[in-house]
Amino acid sequence: FPSHDIRPNMFKAALRGRTLRLFSAVTDDKTAEELTKELWGGFVGAKGAIVGDLGIAFYAQEGELVMGEFRYNRATMPTYHLKKGTLNILAMKNHSTEYRNQLRSLVTKILRFTLLIGGFGKSWRRVDHRIFFPEYLEGRNKPMIGCHWEFTEQSSKYYFPVNKIEHVRDIIDNVHQGVRDWLTFRGKKITDQKGPCIESFHRQNVQIWGRLAEGWFHGPYLKNNTQSQSIQGSSLTGKMGNIGRIYHRMYPHYKKTKEGSIRRVGSEYVELLTIFPDRNDSTRQFLDFLATPNSEFTKLWGG
């Protein structure tokens, strides 16, 4: 997937961003910023830079990280293929045992949530077109788009099992509760008001739609003799200089067995569309389509 580099800060930035999106859904903007910096570090006014509770270390053995180059038209873009790597989230301070246990619970939820809705790096908002839509790259006249992240077999316990697509609703609720528990532990006020953060994971600010699928949703979503509708180039997908308002994720599908373990379900994925609606007509039309049986998607979370 496209990248200029793969460094610990890439993972830290993604986890910091997801942390802020989650905090901003349950408390005021100032508190959300303070708690995020408390966890991941940052600049705090006259105090300058502070070290957070958490640090990041990343390691990949020689040959497991393959840097490459993708050529299209007369341009090139750097890519990387990470076969296997180890991401360590480090406790940076000597806190009490209770604090460390609470911190471990929170950061585990944030990590699992991060892999559920996207991943890491500049292209995490889109699925890897090489894998799920190879026709897009035919002719070599378009840039590569997207990325794809999976846990290794040794870390598969961090997957959220999804026995039914509706279980994603419980998963998001559980992550939200974990964030609320942290605020309570830190003695911070919990609010249910939607803050100014554009991508706050507040129920009134986001909609998550999903389905179980092997292929992925792409192209015109409505085609008949009189009209054809697509979200490509709309405010949802964004364009050069404007970040879109939709995440598209193909999350490996794992189920929980009767014995309590989890197992991969063939080549099936949990396809998730995470949408931050605006007032644009194309957004409204697309959401109307998703609510129809023809879309095969189910609204899983949000207003």
C-alpha positions as CSV (number, residue, x, y, z in Angstrom):
1,F,0.0,0.0,0.0
2,P,1.1,3.6,-0.6
3,S,3.5,5.1,1.9
4,H,6.6,7.3,2.2
5,D,7.9,5.4,5.2
6,I,6.9,3.0,8.0
7,R,8.0,4.1,11.4
8,P,6.8,3.9,15.0
9,N,5.4,7.4,14.7
10,M,3.1,6.2,11.9
11,F,1.4,3.8,14.4
12,K,1.4,6.3,17.2
13,A,-0.3,9.0,15.0
14,A,-3.0,6.6,14.1
15,L,-3.7,5.4,17.6
16,R,-3.6,9.0,18.9
17,G,-6.2,10.0,16.2
18,R,-8.5,7.1,17.1
19,T,-8.1,8.0,20.8
20,L,-9.2,11.6,20.2
21,R,-12.1,10.6,18.1
22,L,-13.3,8.3,20.8
23,F,-12.7,10.7,23.7
24,S,-14.5,13.5,21.8
25,A,-17.6,11.4,21.7
26,V,-18.0,11.2,25.5
27,T,-16.5,14.4,26.9
28,D,-15.9,18.0,26.1
29,D,-13.3,19.0,23.5
30,K,-10.7,20.4,26.0
31,T,-10.8,17.2,28.2
32,A,-10.6,15.0,25.1
33,E,-7.4,16.8,24.0
34,E,-5.9,16.7,27.5
35,L,-6.6,13.0,28.0
36,T,-5.2,12.2,24.5
37,K,-2.0,14.1,25.2
38,E,-1.8,12.4,28.7
39,L,-1.8,9.0,26.9
40,W,0.3,9.7,23.8
41,G,2.3,12.8,24.7
42,G,2.3,16.2,22.9
43,F,2.6,19.9,23.5
44,V,0.8,21.5,26.5
45,G,1.1,25.3,26.5
46,A,3.9,26.6,28.7
47,K,4.9,23.1,29.8
48,G,6.1,22.4,26.3
49,A,6.4,18.8,25.1
50,I,5.3,16.1,27.6
51,V,5.9,12.4,27.6
52,G,2.7,10.4,27.4
53,D,1.8,7.2,29.4
54,L,2.3,5.2,26.2
55,G,5.1,4.7,23.7
56,I,5.5,2.8,20.5
57,A,8.1,0.4,19.3
58,F,7.9,-1.4,15.9
59,Y,10.2,-4.2,14.6
60,A,10.3,-6.2,11.4
61,Q,13.0,-8.7,10.6
62,E,15.0,-8.3,7.4
63,G,13.0,-9.4,4.4
64,E,9.6,-9.0,6.2
65,L,9.2,-5.3,5.1
66,V,9.6,-4.9,1.3
67,M,9.8,-1.3,0.1
68,G,8.7,-0.9,-3.5
69,E,7.6,1.6,-6.2
70,F,4.4,1.8,-8.2
71,R,4.5,3.4,-11.6
72,Y,1.5,5.0,-13.3
73,N,1.4,7.3,-16.3
74,R,4.7,9.2,-15.9
75,A,4.6,9.3,-12.2
76,T,5.8,6.9,-9.4
77,M,4.8,6.4,-5.8
78,P,6.5,4.5,-3.0
79,T,4.8,1.4,-1.6
80,Y,5.5,-1.1,1.1
81,H,4.5,-4.7,1.8
82,L,4.8,-5.7,5.4
83,K,4.7,-9.5,5.6
84,K,5.0,-9.6,9.4
85,G,6.0,-7.2,12.1
86,T,5.8,-6.7,15.8
87,L,4.1,-3.6,17.3
88,N,4.8,-3.1,21.0
89,I,2.8,-0.5,23.0
90,L,5.0,0.5,26.0
91,A,4.1,1.8,29.4
92,M,6.4,4.9,29.8
93,K,5.8,5.7,33.4
94,N,5.9,3.9,36.8
95,H,2.2,4.0,37.6
96,S,0.4,1.9,40.2
97,T,-0.7,-1.6,39.4
98,E,-4.4,-0.4,39.2
99,Y,-3.5,2.4,36.8
100,R,-1.5,0.1,34.6
101,N,-4.3,-2.5,34.5
102,Q,-6.9,0.2,33.6
103,L,-4.5,1.5,31.0
104,R,-3.9,-1.9,29.5
105,S,-7.6,-2.4,29.1
106,L,-8.1,0.9,27.4
107,V,-5.3,0.7,25.0
108,T,-6.2,-2.9,24.0
109,K,-9.7,-1.6,23.1
110,I,-8.2,1.3,21.1
111,L,-5.9,-1.0,19.2
112,R,-8.6,-3.5,18.3
113,F,-10.9,-0.6,17.3
114,T,-8.2,0.8,15.1
115,L,-7.9,-2.5,13.2
116,L,-11.7,-2.8,13.0
117,I,-12.3,0.5,11.1
118,G,-9.1,1.0,9.2
119,G,-5.4,0.6,10.0
120,F,-2.3,2.7,9.8
121,G,-0.6,5.0,7.3
122,K,-1.7,7.6,4.8
123,S,-4.1,5.4,2.9
124,W,-5.9,3.7,5.8
125,R,-9.3,5.2,4.8
126,R,-9.6,3.0,1.7
127,V,-9.2,-0.7,1.0
128,D,-6.2,-2.0,-1.0
129,H,-7.3,-1.8,-4.6
130,R,-4.6,-4.3,-5.5
131,I,-6.4,-7.0,-3.5
132,F,-10.1,-6.2,-3.7
133,F,-10.4,-4.3,-7.0
134,P,-7.4,-5.2,-9.3
135,E,-9.2,-4.0,-12.4
136,Y,-8.7,-0.4,-11.1
137,L,-4.9,-0.7,-11.8
138,E,-5.3,-2.0,-15.4
139,G,-3.5,0.2,-17.9
140,R,-1.3,1.7,-15.2
141,N,-2.9,5.1,-15.6
142,K,-4.1,5.6,-12.0
143,P,-2.3,5.9,-8.6
144,M,-2.5,3.0,-6.2
145,I,-5.1,3.5,-3.5
146,G,-5.7,2.1,0.0
147,C,-4.1,-0.4,2.3
148,H,-5.0,-3.7,4.1
149,W,-4.1,-4.7,7.6
150,E,-4.5,-8.0,9.4
151,F,-3.3,-9.4,12.7
152,T,-0.8,-12.3,12.5
153,E,-2.0,-15.8,13.6
154,Q,-0.2,-15.3,16.9
155,S,-2.3,-12.2,17.6
156,S,-5.6,-13.3,16.2
157,K,-7.1,-13.1,19.7
158,Y,-7.3,-9.4,19.2
159,Y,-9.9,-9.8,16.4
160,F,-13.4,-9.0,17.3
161,P,-15.5,-12.1,16.5
162,V,-18.5,-11.4,14.4
163,N,-21.0,-14.3,14.4
164,K,-23.7,-12.0,13.0
165,I,-23.2,-8.6,11.3
166,E,-25.3,-7.1,14.1
167,H,-22.6,-8.0,16.6
168,V,-20.6,-5.0,15.3
169,R,-23.1,-2.8,17.2
170,D,-22.1,-4.5,20.5
171,I,-18.5,-4.2,19.6
172,I,-18.7,-0.4,19.2
173,D,-20.8,-0.1,22.3
174,N,-18.2,-2.1,24.3
175,V,-15.3,0.2,23.0
176,H,-17.4,3.3,24.0
177,Q,-17.9,1.8,27.5
178,G,-14.2,1.2,27.9
179,V,-13.5,4.9,27.1
180,R,-16.2,6.0,29.6
181,D,-14.7,3.7,32.2
182,W,-11.3,5.4,31.7
183,L,-12.9,8.9,32.1
184,T,-14.5,7.7,35.3
185,F,-11.2,6.3,36.6
186,R,-9.5,9.6,35.8
187,G,-12.2,11.6,37.5
188,K,-13.3,13.4,34.4
189,K,-16.8,14.5,33.5
190,I,-18.7,12.4,31.0
191,T,-21.0,14.3,28.6
192,D,-23.3,13.1,25.8
193,Q,-23.1,16.3,23.7
194,K,-21.7,16.1,20.2
195,G,-18.5,18.2,20.1
196,P,-16.8,20.1,17.3
197,C,-14.5,17.2,16.2
198,I,-15.6,16.4,12.6
199,E,-14.9,12.7,13.0
200,S,-16.0,12.3,16.6
201,F,-17.4,8.8,17.2
202,H,-20.6,10.2,18.7
203,R,-23.9,8.5,17.7
204,Q,-25.2,11.7,16.3
205,N,-22.1,12.3,14.2
206,V,-21.4,9.0,12.5
207,Q,-23.2,6.1,10.9
208,I,-21.6,2.6,10.5
209,W,-23.0,0.3,7.9
210,G,-21.9,-3.3,7.3
211,R,-22.3,-6.6,5.5
212,L,-20.6,-9.9,5.3
213,A,-19.0,-10.3,1.8
214,E,-16.1,-11.8,-0.2
215,G,-16.1,-9.0,-2.8
216,W,-16.4,-5.3,-2.1
217,F,-18.8,-2.5,-2.8
218,H,-17.6,-0.3,-5.7
219,G,-18.8,1.7,-8.7
220,P,-22.2,3.1,-9.4
221,Y,-24.6,2.0,-6.6
222,L,-27.7,2.7,-8.5
223,K,-28.1,1.9,-12.2
224,N,-31.2,1.7,-14.4
225,N,-32.4,3.0,-17.8
226,T,-32.7,6.6,-16.6
227,Q,-30.0,7.3,-14.0
228,S,-26.7,6.2,-12.6
229,Q,-25.5,7.3,-9.2
230,S,-22.0,7.0,-7.7
231,I,-20.2,8.5,-4.7
232,Q,-16.9,8.8,-6.5
233,G,-15.7,12.4,-6.5
234,S,-18.4,13.4,-4.0
235,S,-17.9,15.1,-0.6
236,L,-18.0,11.6,0.9
237,T,-15.0,10.3,-1.0
238,G,-13.2,13.7,-1.1
239,K,-10.7,14.9,-3.6
240,M,-7.3,16.5,-3.8
241,G,-7.1,18.9,-0.9
242,N,-10.3,17.8,0.7
243,I,-10.5,14.8,3.1
244,G,-13.5,12.6,2.5
245,R,-16.1,11.7,5.0
246,I,-16.2,7.9,4.6
247,Y,-13.9,5.0,5.7
248,H,-14.1,1.7,3.8
249,R,-12.7,-1.4,5.5
250,M,-12.6,-5.1,4.6
251,Y,-12.1,-6.6,8.1
252,P,-11.1,-10.3,8.2
253,H,-14.2,-12.3,9.4
254,Y,-13.7,-14.3,12.5
255,K,-16.4,-16.2,14.4
256,K,-16.4,-17.4,18.0
257,T,-16.7,-21.2,18.3
258,K,-18.7,-23.2,20.8
259,E,-15.4,-23.9,22.6
260,G,-14.7,-20.2,23.1
261,S,-11.9,-19.8,20.6
262,I,-12.2,-17.8,17.3
263,R,-11.7,-19.0,13.8
264,R,-11.4,-17.4,10.3
265,V,-14.4,-17.7,8.1
266,G,-12.9,-18.7,4.7
267,S,-12.3,-15.8,2.4
268,E,-15.2,-13.7,3.9
269,Y,-14.8,-10.2,5.2
270,V,-16.8,-7.9,7.4
271,E,-17.2,-4.9,5.0
272,L,-17.7,-1.7,6.9
273,L,-18.6,1.8,5.7
274,T,-18.0,4.4,8.4
275,I,-19.7,7.6,7.3
276,F,-19.7,11.1,8.8
277,P,-22.7,12.6,7.0
278,D,-22.9,16.2,5.7
279,R,-25.8,18.0,4.1
280,N,-24.8,17.3,0.5
281,D,-27.5,15.8,-1.7
282,S,-25.2,13.0,-2.9
283,T,-24.6,12.0,0.7
284,R,-28.4,11.9,1.4
285,Q,-29.0,9.8,-1.7
286,F,-26.3,7.3,-0.8
287,L,-27.6,6.9,2.7
288,D,-31.1,6.4,1.3
289,F,-29.8,3.7,-0.9
290,L,-27.9,1.9,1.9
291,A,-31.3,1.7,3.8
292,T,-32.8,-0.3,0.9
293,P,-32.7,-4.1,0.7
294,N,-30.8,-3.9,-2.6
295,S,-27.7,-2.5,-0.9
296,E,-27.3,-5.6,1.3
297,F,-25.9,-3.4,4.0
298,T,-27.2,-3.1,7.6
299,K,-27.1,0.0,9.7
300,L,-25.1,-1.1,12.7
301,W,-24.4,2.0,14.7
302,G,-25.0,5.8,14.9
303,G,-27.9,8.2,14.3
